């Protein structure tokens, strides 16, 4: 049970990072008026990640796999890096 709670907390943290990056990307896109295709594609990917993480958060995972934890950790790390880059641009 504690295992599920820690996974839920981790998913919520990664979801929060994803939402923050999505908002910053949308601000950047709106500031440009017509953003480069790569920026729009990145925004779409982050939005998909938000939906995916929301779906995982809403499921009751009794025994999360180590693979899921690894993927979420990598995603969180990349989102933090991306947020830093975007903050410098906005």
ZIMOWO-V346649 format. One record per pair of residues at least 12 apart in sequence whose ideal C-beta (glycine too) atoms are under 10 Angstrom apart, sorted by the first residue. I is the first residue (numbers start at 1). J is the second residue. Records with the same first field share a line. If there is no record, write none. Layout:
BEGIN
I->J  J
END
This chain:
BEGIN
1->62
3->61  62  63  64  69
4->60  61  62  63  64
6->64  69
7->56  57  61  62  63  64  65  68  69  72
8->56  57  59  60  61  64
10->64  68  69  72  73  76
11->53  54  56  57  58  59  61  64  68  69  72  76
12->53  54  57
13->53  72  76  79
14->49  50  53  56  57  71  72  73  74  75  76  77  79  80
15->49  50  52  53  54  56  57  72  76  79
16->50  53  76  79
17->46  49  50  53  75  76  77  78  79  80  82  83
18->46  47  48  49  50  51  52  53  54  75  76  79  82  83
19->46  47  49  50  53  54  79
20->46  79  80  82  83  86  87
21->42  43  46  47  49  50  78  79  80  81  82  83  85  86  87
22->42  43  44  45  46  47  48  49  50  79
23->46  83  86
24->43  46  82  83  85  86  87  89  90
25->39  40  42  43  44  45  46  47  82  83  86  89  90
26->43  46  47
27->86  89  90
28->42  43  86  89  90
29->42  43
31->89  90
39->86  89
42->82  86
46->79  82
49->75  78  79
52->75
53->72  75
56->68  72
END
